[in-house]
């Protein structure tokens, strides 16, 4: 992820920039080998007793439930598989390393709660959508806010100044962008690129504030959109403004992945069910267990109200469209009529004559036109007044209509002149 040369140089000159531990660096290097063997990976993991314990713990957790317990690292790796082991090992080692970082402006507790919630949400999305590489998405969700730890080193005052919007992730990102010319998503992607993390991951982190991101291929794009949506799921779980968070998630899920509101609630339920197991493995708290049920109930209520509002809006729009169509038809009919007599006017007569002439010529049938004029009409107006003249015109129109067929056209040509 490209930053301005000035910002990139400034970041590289930070002496305590977050960096992966040695075991993570070794795993990253091993992951570049397309012919990586399980024994090499096991050798790297076994150098770190804490990492080994966590791999065993997750292999035996409900997340990878199996009948037979894994008693050693080799068995655990067989349960997890090569790709998942690489990704989970990176997740564990990076969390262990980064959790030792000393923050100045960043709310450390909230940062890690959101990071783990992101990871669980990204994996839940992958599971629901039947996507491969679920653990890679877990890692993508986990690292999507990594740039905040970097910004905390170079400009911690940003977070102190934004304390009043700390519950709104996008407002915090806007503060970062205005202060540095890049938000934590872009800076996190840059750092992961510097670590030699695979492009799919750092590219997704860089686009994590854009649920409808357009990346270089469909697979990467789906990956990136899942990572971005994972952050919106976390906002529902952690934000104090849950109503705006659930509505933002619902709209983004529909536009980015065509997920309806029922599906969003199903995924949210799966996330809350997975959180306790993730908390146990990472030994960190994400949610208050007592709040989980309340969050789901409130989210359902908010979406139900939104559904009712949408239904009312649809019905209202339908009624408005029908009313508009009716009024349009009425106006069209009025525009064809003479205001005084109610028969067709000169404008409509001209259109009818054109059509009838074309039809008569084309089909060889007769076209009859009669011109009718009221004699001495001026004397009526001069003697009895224009009101009386108007009455004569209306009655003349009625007489002409009664004396013609429904298929005939009676029109006022002008003044006291009519055409049939």
Buried (B, 14 or more C-beta within 10 A) or exposed (E): BEBEEEBBEBBEEEEEBBBBBEBBBBBBEBBEEEEBEEEEBBEBBBEBEEBBEBBBBBBBEEBBEEEEEBEEBEBBBEBBBBBBBBBBBBBBBBBBBBBEBEBEBBBBEEBBBBBBBBBBBBBBBBBBBEBEBBBBBBBBBBBBBBBBBBBBBBBBEBBEEBEEEBBBBBEBBBBBBEBBEBBBBBBBBBBBBBBBBBBBBBBBBBBBBBBEBEBEEEEBBBBBBBBBBBBBBBBBBBBEEBBBBBBBBBBBBBEBBEBEBEBBBBBBBBBBEBBBBBBBBBEBBBBEEEEBEEBBEBBBEBBEEBEEEEEEEEEEEEEEEEEEEEEEEEEEEEEBBBEEBEBBBEEBBEEBBEEBEEEEEEEEEEEEEEEBEBEEBEEBBEEEEEEEBBEBBBEBBBEBBEEEEEEEBBBBBEEBBBBB
